[in-house]
Amino acid sequence: MVPPEWYLLLASGVFCIGLFGILTRSDALYFLMSVELMMNAANVNFVAFSLYYGDLTGQVFALFVIALAAAEVAIGIGIILVLYRNFGDIDVTVPTEMRW
């Protein structure tokens, strides 16, 4: 059996990659991919602790996070399409007219 520390190490690495992607990129598609990486890192933690403690709560919660991620992608792609149609680019720093 793989010790839980390895799962935590994997999840922290994937989460840091996602956080780095959010902090350094200005493209909306990279934002979505980075948020997906961060959610998958949380899912690895949920499943790892579910395995460690021997109950299914973490796995059920990971299924809900997957459903949330699917909804987030659907809404995010809609926002990206509106950005591209209105501004001709999917760079999130371009639409300054949308601010208050």
C-alpha positions as CSV (number, residue, x, y, z in Angstrom):
1,M,0.0,0.0,0.0
2,V,1.2,3.5,-0.9
3,P,1.6,5.7,2.2
4,P,-0.6,8.8,2.3
5,E,2.4,11.1,2.3
6,W,3.0,10.3,-1.4
7,Y,-0.5,11.3,-2.3
8,L,-0.1,14.5,-0.4
9,L,3.1,15.2,-2.1
10,L,1.5,14.6,-5.5
11,A,-1.5,16.8,-4.7
12,S,0.6,19.6,-3.4
13,G,2.8,19.6,-6.5
14,V,-0.3,19.6,-8.8
15,F,-1.9,22.4,-6.7
16,C,1.3,24.5,-6.9
17,I,1.4,24.0,-10.7
18,G,-2.2,25.2,-10.9
19,L,-1.5,28.2,-8.6
20,F,1.5,29.1,-10.7
21,G,-0.6,29.0,-13.8
22,I,-3.2,31.3,-12.3
23,L,-0.6,33.8,-11.0
24,T,1.5,34.0,-14.2
25,R,-0.8,33.7,-17.1
26,S,-3.3,36.3,-18.5
27,D,-5.0,33.9,-21.0
28,A,-8.5,32.8,-19.9
29,L,-8.0,29.3,-21.2
30,Y,-4.9,28.9,-19.0
31,F,-7.0,30.2,-16.0
32,L,-9.5,27.4,-16.6
33,M,-6.9,24.7,-16.9
34,S,-5.1,25.9,-13.8
35,V,-8.3,25.9,-11.8
36,E,-9.0,22.4,-13.0
37,L,-5.5,21.3,-11.8
38,M,-6.2,22.8,-8.4
39,M,-9.5,21.0,-8.2
40,N,-7.9,17.7,-9.2
41,A,-5.3,18.2,-6.5
42,A,-8.1,18.6,-4.0
43,N,-9.7,15.4,-5.4
44,V,-6.4,13.5,-4.9
45,N,-6.4,14.6,-1.2
46,F,-10.1,13.6,-0.7
47,V,-9.5,10.2,-2.2
48,A,-6.3,9.6,-0.3
49,F,-7.8,10.5,3.0
50,S,-10.8,8.4,2.2
51,L,-8.5,5.4,1.6
52,Y,-6.5,6.2,4.7
53,Y,-9.5,6.3,7.0
54,G,-11.4,3.6,5.3
55,D,-14.7,5.4,4.5
56,L,-16.3,6.6,1.3
57,T,-16.9,10.2,2.4
58,G,-13.9,11.6,0.6
59,Q,-14.7,9.7,-2.6
60,V,-18.3,10.9,-2.6
61,F,-17.1,14.5,-2.0
62,A,-14.6,14.1,-4.9
63,L,-17.5,13.2,-7.2
64,F,-19.3,16.4,-6.2
65,V,-16.1,18.3,-6.9
66,I,-15.9,16.7,-10.4
67,A,-19.5,17.8,-11.1
68,L,-18.6,21.3,-9.9
69,A,-15.6,21.4,-12.2
70,A,-17.7,20.3,-15.1
71,A,-20.2,23.2,-14.5
72,E,-17.3,25.6,-14.0
73,V,-15.8,24.7,-17.4
74,A,-19.2,25.1,-19.1
75,I,-19.7,28.6,-17.7
76,G,-16.0,29.5,-18.2
77,I,-16.1,28.5,-21.9
78,G,-19.2,30.7,-22.3
79,I,-17.4,33.6,-20.8
80,I,-14.4,33.0,-23.0
81,L,-16.6,33.0,-26.1
82,V,-18.1,36.3,-25.1
83,L,-14.7,37.8,-24.4
84,Y,-13.5,36.6,-27.9
85,R,-16.6,37.9,-29.6
86,N,-16.6,41.3,-28.0
87,F,-12.8,42.0,-27.8
88,G,-11.2,39.7,-30.4
89,D,-8.9,38.2,-27.8
90,I,-9.2,35.9,-24.7
91,D,-6.6,37.9,-22.7
92,V,-8.3,38.8,-19.4
93,T,-6.4,42.1,-19.1
94,V,-8.0,43.5,-22.3
95,P,-11.7,44.0,-21.3
96,T,-11.3,47.1,-19.1
97,E,-14.7,48.4,-20.1
98,M,-16.4,45.7,-18.1
99,R,-15.1,47.1,-14.8
100,W,-17.0,49.6,-12.7
